[in-house]
Amino acid sequence: NAADLQCSVVSGGREIPISDYRHIPQVLDEVYALQPENVLELGVGFGKWGVLLREILDAMYGRCRPMLWKRKIWGVEAHEPYRNPCWDCYDGVLIHDFVDGTLKPGLDLVMMMDSLEHLHPDVGRPFLDSLVLSNKRVIISVPNGYMPQDQAVYGNEKEKHLWTFNGMEEFERFEGVKLLYQGLCTVVSIPGKA
């Protein structure tokens, strides 16, 4: 139900929103098959994807300590108060608004896990197009259907939902798009053009 997206955890006395977990195996299967050398997550939030990606891209090959990591996993998060120990699994997290146009192109994988819905469609569509055009693969997770969230969450104005997605409707325009999961959220893997 929609309340699953309203869950939170407390880290260092601060609340951080978390999202549904049911699509994790499908996303990890896709990332494992891709074996990206470099990953960028836009909208890190709690940081669970950094932990999970580090496990399947480095730790399962015996590279459990930062000095042994071979894969590069970066994140971008606009709301610094979300910082917590999970972020230590990234090579770095930049505190920044990711839509400003300063992203490095040519990455093996860009992930937007529950962050695209926080952009207005007039901003989000061209932003997504630019990600697909300039990177090798993009994985997106968005709420499936209307999920009301029109106020700041834990003091973060960027948590407002500005875009509603209905299944695959927005993503069918991308050649080779693959549906990874559909339930409370829709998760797709889009081949890039880079």
N, C-alpha and C positions, 0 to 999 in steps of 0.2 A: 504494500500500500504506500501511499505518498508519504506517510509518516516516516518510512525508512530513510528517506532523503533528509529528514529533519533531525536525525540523530546527531549526537556530538560526543566527543571525548574531552576529558579535562587533562591538560598537560601544563605543568608549571603554574597551575591556578588559572589558566586561560582555557576557554572552550573553543573547540575547533569542529566545524561540521564534517561529518563523514558520510559516505554514500553507500549504496547497496553493494553487497559482496558477491552476488550470485553469478556475475559474469567473469569473475577472476580466472577460473580455469580456462575458459575459451580465449581470453586475452593472452594469458601466459603461454598457451599452446601456440598461438600465432607468433608471439615474440620469439619463442624458442625455435620455431621453424625458420624465422627470418634471420636469426643470429646477428643482429645489428652490432656493429663496432661502436656506434655512437647513437645516443638517444637524447632527445630533449622532451621534457614534460612541461607543458604549459598549464599553470594552475596547480601547483604541487599540493596545496592544502595540507592535510595531515602528513602526507609523504609515504603512504603505503605502497605506491607504485615504485618508488625508489628502492624500498626494501625488497619487494618481490622481484623486480628486475635484476637487482644486484645478486639475488640468490640464483636465478636461473641463467644469468649471463657470466657470472664469475664464481660464486661460492660452490656451485655444483661441480666445478672443475678444480676445486681445491684452492681457489684464490679467495680466501675468506678475510684477509686483512687488507686495508687500503693500499699498503705498499706493494701488494701483489695484483691488484686489480688491473685488468687489461682493457675492459670495456669502459667507455666514457658515458656517464649518465649525468646529465645536467638538468636543472629545473629552473623554472621561473615562477615566482609567486609575488603578487602585488601586496599582500597583507603580511607584513613582517611578524605580527603577534602570533601567527600560526607556527612559527619556528619551534621545533621540538627535536628530540633525539633521533627520530626517523630520518630527518634531513641529513644526518651524518652518512647515510648510505649513498648519497649523491656525490659526485665529484665537486659540485658546487651548486648553490641555489642563489640566483640573482633576484634581489628584491626590486621588482620592476613591473610595469604594465606591459604585457607582451604584445599588445596591438600597435605599439608605436612605430613599427617598421624597422627595428634594429636587429632582427633575428638573423643568425647565420644560416645561409642556405646550404644545400647539399648534404643534409644529414641522412643517415640510414633510416631513422625512425623519429617521427614527431608524434607525441601522444597528447591529446586533449581529453582528459577523463573528467567529465562533469564540469567543464568550463566554457564550452562553446555557447551554451544556453544563457550565459551571462552577458553576451554581446547582442546588441540590436542587430536584426537581420541585415540592415543596410551596411553594417560594419562587418558582421560575421561572415556573410557570403563571400565578399572579396578577400577577406582574410583567409578563409578556408581555401579558396581558389589559389591564393598565393602559396600556401603551405604545400598543396598538392603539386603545383607547378615547380617548386624549387627544392623538393626533397624526394627521397626514394619511396617512402611509405608514410601514411598518416593513419593513426588509429584514433577514432572518436567515440566517446560515450556521451550520450545525452538522455535526459528524461524522455520517456515514451509517452507523449500526450501532455496535456496541460498539468503542470505542477505549480500551484500558486506559491510564489515567494517574491512578493513585491516590496519587501522592506529589507533593510540591512540586517545581516545575521551576525551576531556577536561583534557588532561595531564595524562590520565590513560592508560598505555600500556596494562593493563589486559582487556580492553574493546574490543580488537581485536577479530574478529570471526575466530576461527581456525577449526571449525567443522560445516559441513552442514548436516541438518536433512531433510529427505523427509517423512513427515507424520509419520506413526507408525513404519516404517521400522526398526529403531534401537531398538524399545521397544517390538516388538512382541515376542522376545525370553524370556521375563519374564512371568512366569505362573501367571494368574489372572490379568494381566495388564488391566486397564480400561481407555478408551479414555474419557477425560472430555470435551475437546474442540478441534476443528480443524478449523483453518481459517488462519489468518496471522501467528499465532503460533500453535503449537501442545502441548497440555497439557495432561499428563497422570498421573494416580495414580497407583503405583506399590506396591503390598503387599510385606512386608519384611519377612525375615526369623527369626528374633529375637523373 
